[in-house]
Amino acid sequence: MRLEDWRQTKKRGGKPMSYSVLANGIGVSHATVARRYCLPFQHKDFSRPAEEIMLNIQEFTMGMVKPNDFYNLPEEENEDVTNVA
């Protein structure tokens, strides 16, 4: 799940979680930093979080957003990568 999709599901008073609350929860200094993690991959301002922040995001979202979600990978269920020729 993309971080922006997760953020949109966390509503307070009918509005999505603010980027400030998200930034505080994942341990980054400013709402703008958190917002860049939420942008589409192709957006010029998209930023991929550092490994430590990715782990913070995974913990803060209770596993709903994982490090792989920050890469534009095809979603293939039950793919066995050990048998790739």
C-alpha positions in Angstrom: 0.0 0.0 0.0 1.3 3.4 -0.9 1.9 5.8 2.0 -0.5 8.4 0.6 -3.2 5.7 0.3 -2.7 4.8 3.9 -2.7 8.5 5.0 -6.0 9.0 3.2 -7.6 6.2 5.2 -6.7 7.8 8.6 -9.4 10.5 8.9 -10.1 12.9 11.7 -13.1 15.1 11.4 -13.6 13.9 7.8 -10.1 14.9 6.7 -7.0 12.7 6.0 -4.2 12.7 8.5 -2.1 15.8 8.1 1.4 15.7 6.8 2.6 17.2 10.0 1.1 14.4 12.1 2.6 11.9 9.6 6.0 13.5 9.8 6.0 13.4 13.6 4.9 9.7 13.6 7.6 8.6 11.2 10.4 10.7 12.7 11.1 13.3 10.0 11.6 17.0 10.6 8.9 18.6 8.5 5.6 18.0 6.9 7.1 18.7 3.4 9.5 15.7 3.8 6.6 13.4 4.6 4.6 14.8 1.7 7.4 14.0 -0.7 7.2 10.3 0.4 3.5 10.4 -0.5 3.8 11.7 -4.0 3.5 9.5 -7.1 6.7 7.8 -8.2 6.9 9.9 -11.4 6.4 13.2 -9.7 9.6 15.4 -9.8 9.5 16.0 -6.1 9.0 12.3 -5.1 11.6 11.2 -2.5 12.3 7.7 -1.4 12.9 7.5 2.3 16.1 6.3 3.8 16.1 2.7 5.2 15.7 3.9 8.8 12.7 6.0 7.9 11.2 3.2 5.8 11.3 1.0 9.0 9.7 3.8 11.0 7.0 4.0 8.4 6.4 0.3 8.5 6.1 0.5 12.3 3.9 3.6 12.3 1.5 2.1 9.8 1.4 -1.2 11.6 2.9 -3.0 8.6 0.4 -1.6 6.1 3.1 0.3 4.3 6.3 -1.7 3.6 9.7 -0.7 2.2 8.8 -2.4 -1.1 5.9 0.0 -1.5 8.4 2.8 -2.2 9.5 1.1 -5.4 7.5 0.8 -8.6 7.5 -3.0 -8.7 4.9 -5.1 -10.4 2.5 -6.8 -7.9 2.8 -10.5 -8.5 1.3 -12.8 -5.8 3.0 -16.0 -4.8 6.1 -15.3 -7.0 9.0 -17.6 -6.0 12.1 -15.5 -6.6 14.4 -18.5 -5.7 13.4 -20.2 -9.0 14.2 -17.4 -11.3 16.4 -18.6 -14.2 
